[in-house]
Amino acid sequence: MDVRSQIASVFHLDKCIGCHTCSIACKNQWTDRKGVEYAWWNNVETKPGGGYPVLWEDQEKYQGGWKLEGGDLKLRQAGRASTLARLFHNPSLPVLQDYYEPWTYDYGELFNAPAGNDQPTARPISQIDGKPIDIQAGPNWDDDLSGSGLYAANDPGLAALSAEEREQVFSVERLVHFYLPRICNHCLNAACVAACPSGAIYKRGEDGIVLVSQEKCRGWRMCVSACPYKKVYFNWATGKSEKCIMCYPRLEAGEAPACFHTCVGRIRYLGVLLYDADRLRDAAARPDAELVAAQRDLILDPNDPAVVAAARASGVSDALLDAARRSPVYRFVKEWGLALPLHPEFRTLPMVFYVPPLLPALAASAAAETSFFTSLETARLPMRYLASLFTAGNEEPLVAAYRRLIAVRVHRRGLQVDDLAPGAAAQALALAGLSAEQADAIYRLTTLASMRERVVVPAMEREAQTEPTLEPQAQYASGFAFLRSPVR
């Protein structure tokens, strides 16, 4: 057992109000400079919708992530020979129009306009070439437009729906959407790490944060196309790739990342997970229907004496073990089974998990009945669509998470409103496999928890680290290890 520690996150989608405060905080701190005007390390999308960059979920177009061939993992975008051929022309690389051309305004036309009868206006101008621009798109262009036949209809996740389900999503009286905040997932089996020909991308050994060495990067952009979530960006001014760094300077100072610190809805949770690196390959190579369970099985119990002994033997400190025991991410993902990975079928083992949104149809249901659960079948967003996002099409773990979320609501309603039929709350908890104590703990962590409970920053102990290290999964199944120089 090779025990490693990983910084991981949970985003509670029921609590996201789509205010974009997280995006602005990240932009102001990290990408408010020349060359990355278009890059949003944190962005908030409306689902259903095409997202940013447009259709990022369509791996037939972008060829990101991993695929199974003969039971073995291979990068979807290329093998060794294909990588060499694509160094100078990569047809799977997103172009600026897939993101948007960033713009500002000629404010001089306002400040210096002569007196006249007409109201002066500031014309939009491109931030790249400084010329006037006709704005066609933006990073959240489809914000709140989930019912639009122009934007939402292009969502790749809708392809799996039947004609009746698509009509259900787009019928005027049933229009509904939810917000999907996205950052780099700092994956355990990161495709960007394996795809980089110059070995510039690596996972920090002490916390698993994926970083790009600006000294080693040669701007090949294989990482951009290999990342299925399109969370690596090319800086056109420096010729280097950049990405979310999980605000590691803030973490090393004991502070929450900027997007976590400023989140208005308090949807973000951060903590340490322990995992067995020896089982990474097997977990990523499971069939689609087993990927969620395999990823959960990979996460180790920090209270297990055998895990603690193996962790210490692997160099995990007692401070990290203590942080892992207090991790809210462990509780959401492993203990309660509420949080799910985004597109596990990409096989990168992402370390950002999502508590799926309870659907608005619940508000119209009879809360006093245990038939409350039937709203899962009559929800405004079909379960098949949500399963395509969070469980690789397998509805069982999604339904189980929803039953627990609903059971917590029924339980708390019975305590606070006291309008349920006798035994209804107990029956709901039994059907969901929860105890009253667990339901109260879920309620507290999702509604009343302080910042210290929601964001458990471990002691980073950078002084004990001598060099950055690559995780083993960056070495196997890439098909072009000869291109990668070792990170020193």
Summary of the structure (lengths in Angstrom):
residues: 488
radius of gyration: 23.2
end to end distance: 25.2
largest distance: 79.7
contacts: 1609
relative contact order: 0.17
helix: 40%
strand: 14%
